[in-house]
């Protein structure tokens, strides 16, 4: 498998869904619903006991899906994600040991940052496409505008508190390449197996590029 440059994730559409899956049986139909709506890059968070099994199932059974692991907090998380067939990882914050381990095992990483110091730490390890998290709580659009000054060579994927209404405002910023959102997979739609609704939300998200 060709190693992906994390910035390639932004080339597949303006929104990366941040997905929490509670039941293994939902993994494949949920992912298929998103892909059918034009959303191929899927961040499956390591927030449930069956998350890794869900990643394996989607990577195996949903052609066209680009599966990534979210909430990667340790070297062992990164290795488990790679072994599950993930093509990228996303972390809520940044640790050098995780960043360097991802490089060593060939797992592209989108590291989380919220401050200038964290941006500099990630840059020092060679990471220049970063997840800005939690985006709304950490200052939102004004903070991203402020970071653009000292970090003109850094691109961001803001995630956390973004909605279908505010996403276009984030995407209009020159240093924002894509944004993360949990609104594409509402818990009630997943619980009710309303895959058509999720496909519709994915299709709407695909059209959000400002």
Phi, psi and omega per residue, in radians:
X1 nan 2.282 3.141
X2 -1.177 2.363 3.138
X3 -1.304 2.218 -3.091
X4 -1.490 2.431 2.894
X5 -1.335 2.214 -3.086
X6 -0.914 -0.523 -3.133
X7 -1.124 -0.381 3.080
X8 -1.059 -0.460 -3.127
X9 -0.991 -0.584 -3.102
X10 -1.301 -0.271 -3.087
X11 -1.374 -0.193 -3.056
X12 -1.659 -0.029 3.134
X13 2.590 2.869 -2.994
X14 -1.390 -0.220 -3.062
X15 -2.298 2.331 2.979
X16 -1.849 2.016 3.141
X17 -1.220 2.400 3.066
X18 -1.771 1.976 -2.864
X19 -2.038 2.277 3.004
X20 -1.968 2.111 -3.109
X21 -1.988 2.149 -3.104
X22 -1.628 -0.435 -3.079
X23 -2.240 2.251 -3.115
X24 -0.995 -0.623 -3.104
X25 -1.106 -0.360 -3.127
X26 -1.475 -0.291 -2.942
X27 -1.021 -0.972 -3.049
X28 -1.182 -0.857 3.127
X29 -1.111 -0.586 3.095
X30 -1.133 -0.845 3.131
X31 -1.099 -0.710 -3.141
X32 -1.111 -0.669 3.122
X33 -1.083 -0.704 3.125
X34 -1.185 -0.798 3.126
X35 -1.079 -0.700 3.108
X36 -1.061 -0.502 3.114
X37 -1.542 0.076 3.085
X38 1.654 0.110 3.128
X39 -1.820 1.906 -3.022
X40 -1.785 -0.498 -3.104
X41 -1.508 2.054 -3.013
X42 -2.147 2.113 3.063
X43 -1.725 1.882 3.107
X44 -1.662 2.034 -3.045
X45 -1.364 2.555 3.085
X46 -1.468 0.920 -3.077
X47 -1.884 -0.039 3.113
X48 -2.275 2.714 -3.086
X49 -1.088 -0.411 -3.081
X50 -1.766 0.197 -3.057
X51 -1.003 -0.813 -3.106
X52 -1.115 -0.689 3.094
X53 -1.125 -0.623 3.096
X54 -1.135 -0.756 3.108
X55 -1.048 -0.783 3.121
X56 -1.026 -0.798 -3.097
X57 -1.122 -0.755 -3.119
X58 -1.187 -0.785 3.141
X59 -1.039 -0.599 -3.091
X60 -1.436 -0.680 -2.883
X61 -1.960 -0.064 -3.128
X62 -2.076 1.618 3.129
X63 -1.049 2.413 3.118
X64 1.627 -0.309 3.125
X65 -1.334 2.392 3.049
X66 -1.893 1.764 -2.941
X67 -1.603 2.274 3.080
X68 -2.247 2.743 3.094
X69 -1.771 2.220 3.047
X70 -1.732 2.955 3.136
X71 1.020 0.664 3.067
X72 -1.404 1.986 -3.013
X73 -2.020 -0.119 -3.053
X74 -2.590 2.934 3.070
X75 -1.088 -0.698 3.141
X76 -1.141 -0.629 3.046
X77 -1.039 -0.782 -3.102
X78 -1.099 -0.771 3.141
X79 -1.145 -0.692 3.114
X80 -1.120 -0.678 3.120
X81 -1.120 -0.783 3.115
X82 -1.062 -0.773 -3.106
X83 -1.164 -0.418 3.112
X84 -1.414 -0.072 3.114
X85 1.703 0.213 -3.140
X86 -1.208 2.550 3.117
X87 -1.727 -0.175 3.078
X88 -2.796 2.919 3.096
X89 -2.311 2.684 3.100
X90 -2.283 2.310 3.126
X91 -2.026 2.581 -3.121
X92 -1.312 -0.365 3.085
X93 -2.486 -2.923 -3.132
X94 -2.256 2.244 2.988
X95 -2.198 2.310 3.118
X96 -0.964 -0.699 -3.077
X97 -1.108 -0.586 3.100
X98 -1.309 -0.762 3.132
X99 -1.052 -0.776 -3.126
X100 -1.250 -0.628 3.107
X101 -1.140 -0.719 3.111
X102 -1.051 -0.704 3.103
X103 -1.123 -0.753 -3.100
X104 -1.087 -0.659 -3.083
X105 -1.665 0.067 3.074
X106 1.283 0.588 3.118
X107 -1.942 1.888 3.136
X108 -1.013 2.380 -3.063
X109 -2.111 2.380 2.957
X110 -1.895 1.707 -3.013
X111 -1.442 2.530 3.124
X112 -1.500 2.411 3.075
X113 -2.462 2.721 3.069
X114 -2.379 -0.156 -3.078
X115 -2.385 2.885 3.094
X116 -1.052 -0.680 3.137
X117 -1.089 -0.709 3.139
X118 -1.195 -0.645 3.067
X119 -1.037 -0.788 -3.127
X120 -1.126 -0.678 3.109
X121 -1.102 -0.768 3.126
X122 -1.150 -0.739 3.113
X123 -1.035 -0.697 -3.109
X124 -1.070 -0.468 3.122
X125 -1.702 0.153 3.041
X126 1.632 0.236 -3.132
X127 -1.796 2.140 -3.099
X128 -2.207 0.001 2.977
X129 -2.025 1.953 -2.907
X130 -2.197 2.620 3.016
X131 -1.504 2.174 3.069
X132 -1.640 1.925 -2.996
X133 -2.541 2.470 -0.139
X134 -1.388 2.049 -2.883
X135 -0.942 -0.956 -3.072
X136 -1.183 -0.795 -3.118
X137 -1.173 -0.501 -3.074
X138 -1.581 0.168 3.052
X139 2.133 -0.184 3.018
X140 0.964 -2.475 -3.064
X141 -1.070 -0.765 3.105
X142 -1.024 -0.668 3.129
X143 -1.178 -0.735 3.117
X144 -1.117 -0.650 3.066
X145 -1.133 -0.702 3.140
X146 -1.151 -0.688 -3.131
X147 -1.192 -0.424 -3.105
X148 -1.105 -0.527 -3.114
X149 -1.112 -1.095 -3.116
X150 -1.322 -0.269 -3.080
X151 -2.197 1.107 -3.083
X152 -1.187 -0.286 -3.105
X153 -1.725 0.170 -3.100
X154 -1.909 2.351 3.066
X155 -1.940 2.662 -3.032
X156 -2.232 2.669 2.930
X157 -2.103 1.604 3.124
X158 -1.183 2.375 -3.130
X159 -2.502 2.428 3.087
X160 1.987 1.822 3.115
X161 1.445 0.101 3.137
X162 -1.504 2.454 -3.129
X163 -2.105 2.982 3.107
X164 -1.072 -0.462 3.125
X165 -1.343 -0.674 -3.078
X166 -1.589 -0.296 -3.103
X167 -0.939 -0.765 -3.124
X168 -1.066 -0.539 3.121
X169 -1.197 -0.687 3.071
X170 -1.169 -0.770 -3.082
X171 -1.174 -0.338 3.117
X172 -1.311 -0.270 -3.133
X173 -1.279 2.392 -3.105
X174 -1.058 -0.503 -3.092
X175 -1.645 0.162 3.085
X176 -1.898 2.100 -3.105
X177 -1.693 -0.490 -3.075
X178 -2.883 2.796 3.068
X179 -2.274 2.726 3.116
X180 -1.717 2.548 -3.128
X181 -2.666 2.443 3.100
X182 -1.675 -0.064 -3.055
X183 -1.280 -0.240 -3.117
X184 -1.276 -0.360 -3.104
X185 -2.228 1.192 -3.123
X186 -1.024 2.430 -3.063
X187 -1.033 -0.609 -3.123
X188 -1.229 -0.593 3.106
X189 -1.197 -0.700 3.119
X190 -1.172 -0.803 -3.136
X191 -1.033 -0.650 -3.136
X192 -1.558 0.085 -3.119
X193 0.928 0.706 3.136
X194 -1.556 1.271 -3.052
X195 -1.182 -0.519 3.127
X196 -1.103 -0.672 3.103
X197 -1.130 -0.694 -3.139
X198 -1.184 -0.666 3.061
X199 -1.072 -0.715 3.125
X200 -1.114 -0.759 3.115
X201 -1.119 -0.670 3.107
X202 -1.134 -0.714 -3.138
X203 -1.112 -0.731 3.099
X204 -1.111 -0.733 -3.135
X205 -1.117 -0.618 -3.128
X206 -1.100 -0.383 -3.085
X207 -1.688 0.142 -3.008
X208 -1.440 -0.135 -3.087
X209 -0.936 2.138 -3.076
X210 -1.278 nan nan
